[in-house]
Amino acid sequence: MAVGQTAKLVEARHKIGAGTSATVKLQKNGVDITGFTAISVTTTAALTNPADVALAAGDYIQPIVTAVFGTPKNMSFTVALEYVQAGA
């Protein structure tokens, strides 16, 4: 991040291309992120949008599949980040 800039994790969009479902969670620096756990990913595109999560430079965001049901294939998982420049 640039000097004076802040960032936050805003939402996650997800789906699988085929199969039953997968359960996913997000971690920040190895710790579960509140609101981004037990996310059920199915063939229907969905949005997970809990409270925003502040991020710092160098934070590591990791998606972890915690369970699968059936044979899910071709998962798409996108996170949205929001950046704000101080004084903007």
C-alpha positions, 0 to 999 in steps of 0.5 A, a space after each residue: 500500500 502507498 503511504 497514507 493509504 488504508 485497505 479493507 476486505 469488503 466481500 467475497 464472490 464465489 461459485 463452483 462450476 459443477 458438483 454439489 458444494 464446498 465449504 470455504 473459509 478465509 484467513 488473515 495471517 493464519 487466523 480465521 476472519 470473522 464473517 468469512 468462515 463456513 462459506 458454502 460455495 455452490 453452483 449458484 453465484 453468491 456473495 458473502 458480505 459481512 462487516 469490513 475487515 481492516 488490512 495492513 501492508 503485507 497481510 496474507 489472505 488465504 482461502 481454505 477449503 474445509 469440506 467438500 460434498 459430492 465432487 465440486 469442480 472449477 471453483 471461482 473465489 474472488 475477494 474485493 478490497 477497498 483502498 482509501 487514500 488519506 485526505 481523499 
